[in-house]
Amino acid sequence: MGKSLVQEKSFAFALEVIELYKQLGEQREFVLSKQLLRSGTSIGANVEEASAAQSRKDFLSKMSIASKEARETQYWLRLLQESKLTGIDVSPVLHHANELVRILTAIVKSTATSPEN
C-alpha cells in the first residue's frame, strides 16, 4: 500500500525545512533555525508513527502531536518572517505549514468525532 497524502506532504515539507535550515545557517541564523528544524521534521515522524498505530487512540495521539508540531513550526516561520533576521523569504514554506495544519486538524477532528469500529 502506498503512502497517504499526509505522509507524502509531511515528508516533502520536512525536506523543505531542511533546505531552509541550510540557507538560514549560511546567513548565520542558528537559534530559530534549529527550533524550526526540530519541529518541522517532527511532523512527518509523528505521521509515520501514526500510520503504524496499534489502536485508534494511539493513532489519534500521534496525529495530535503532529498537528501541534505543525503549529509550532508555523510559529517559528512567522517569527523568522516578521523579525527579518535574514533576507530569506519564508512565505512559501509558511504556506505549506498552514496547509499541513489544516490537513492534520481535519484528521484529528474527524478521528475524534467518528464512532469507533
N, C-alpha and C positions, 0 to 999 in steps of 0.2 A: 504494500500500500504506500502511496506517495505521501509527501509532506502536505500538511494543511496550509491554507492561505496564511494563517497567523504564524505558523512555523517559518514559512518562506519569507514573509515580510520582516519578522523579528531578526532572522539571520542576516538578511540584506541590510537591515538597519544597523546591526552590530558592526558589519563591515564598514558602513558609512561612518559610524562613530570612531572606529579605529583610524580611518583615514583622516578625520577631523582632528583626532588626538595627535597624530603625527604633524599635521600642519600647525597646530597650536604649540607643539614643542619647538618647532622651527622658529616660532615667534617668541619663544621663551616664556610661555604661559604654562606653568606646571601644576598649579594648585587646583583651579577649577577643572582643568582638562583631565586630571586624574579622577576626580569625582564623576565627571561625565563618562569616562571610560568604564568605570566600575558599574554605574547604574545602567548605562546604555547597552553593555554586553550582558548584563544580568537578566534583562528582559527575555531574550531568546533562550537563555539557560533554563529559566523557570518554565517557559512554554514547552521546552523539550521534556523537562521533568513531568509536566502535566500530561504530556502525551503517553507517558508510561504509568500514569496514576493507578494505584491499587484500588481506589474507590472513588465514588463521586465526590465525597468530602475532600479527599486528597487532591483530586483534580481542581476543585473549587479553590482550595487553599493555594495551590501553585499558581493558578491563573490570577488570583487576587494579588499575590506577591508580584507577579509580572506587571500587573496593572499599576501597582504602587511604584515599582521601579520606573515604569514609563513616565509616570507623573513627576518623579524626582528628576528624571532626565530632562523633561520639559523645563523644569526649574533652572537647572544648570545652563541649558541652552539660552533661556531668556536672560539669565544673568550675563552670560557672555555677550549676547546681542546688545543689551541695554547699557552695560558698563563700558563698552567699546575698548576693552582691554587690548584687543587686537583689531586688525583691519579685515579679519575674515568674516565673510557673510555666512552666518549660520542659519539663515531663514529656510533654506531647503531642508536641512536636517531637522529643524524645528517643525516644519510642516509634516515630515514623516513621523516624528514623535507624536504629534497631535493625532495623526491617523491611527497609529498604534493604540493610543489611549482610547479612542472611540471604539476600535475593534475589541480590545480587551474588556472595556467596560460593558459592552454588549454581551460578550461571552459570560462574564461574571454574573450579570443581571439575569440573563436567560437561564443559566445553570442554577442559580439560587432560587428562582421562582418556578421552575418547571417541576412537575411531580416526579418523584423517584420511580424508577422502573421496577 
